[in-house]
Amino acid sequence: MKTIHFLLGLFLYLALVAAGLGLILAHQFPAPAHTALDWTCGLARWQHVLLGAGILVWLALYFVTGLPRRRPQFIRFENETGSINVSTDAVRKYIDGIRSDFAALAWLKSALRVRRGALEVGIVVGVKSGTQIPELCRMIQKRVGEVLAEHLGTCDLAGIGVEVNEIRPRNAAAD
């Protein structure tokens, strides 16, 4: 993908350099500029559409190939026979399931990141009004720690952060 992006970008760069030089030199050498313009004016309407569509597709490909691709992250464990890699997406989906353990939660979303070999857990929640937020957050941190210990064993845990982004009235429907 990087090679395609590079080649498309190189062609774009050369085309822009040629167009820029053509504009700069058009007044000194009008015959080549008129020849290029005459060539495009001599095309049929369908050829103009095809040329324009080709340019737009080329620019779209250049844009799409330049987008960063998200690489999956894994929690890595070493043992005497080799290594074990567990997808952070799989663990995240499991952690999201603890929402049902807490009646005071309106919603819960988690994010996991491996940094310098340690797992960082971020939990973002919406709580129902009347909830003792500090106590609920401590209970969530404890439960997430239990889930990680139960399923991953000894995991180098950098920390579990809980962020409350919403306090909903008790009568509001849960997501």
Helices and strands as residue ranges (DSSP letters): H 2-25, H 30-41, H 45-66, E 74-79, E 82-87, H 88-96, G 97-101, E 105-115, E 118-128, H 133-152, E 157-168
